[in-house]
Amino acid sequence: MRLLILADTHVPTRARDLPSEVWDQVNRADVVIHAGDWMDPRLLDALHDATAQRSALLLACWGNNDGPELRARLPEVARATLDGVRLAVVHETGASAGRDKRMAAAYPDTDVLVFGHSHIPWDTAAPGGLRLLNPGSPTDRRRQPHCTYMTATIAESAVHEVELHRL
């Protein structure tokens, strides 16, 4: 199962659309994960349509910059179990100091926590094994050298091949 992991797309405030490379990945993914800060429901609609046409899953939450329409359509925390891997998707996790321990305590029944907000790529494992992934942003690099997104696979009840892609 191929995952595309996104966050902080900020369309259309930071970019008119997702980069073409990201849309190519949408077309290849079995699951598209988005950790909030969409900014406009039109991107949610476009991703939903693209995944629905392929029978792919869109697993997404709202972020702090998302208004009432997006908050009405998306949960604060999205959850799914895929091939035995328990996923949670949330926008904010607080300060980086102590994040692994805090999130392990906050999400004890989760194997992988995808988050956003900082625009800073992150890939760590907390004590106890919780994997924390932040794909950065494909449209707003902020203080990072590149815009980024992640891909991964789930097979045999585990996450494999987590890769950070630079745009």
Summary of the structure (lengths in Angstrom):
residues: 167
radius of gyration: 14.5
end to end distance: 23.1
largest distance: 40.9
contacts: 583
relative contact order: 0.20
helix: 22%
strand: 32%
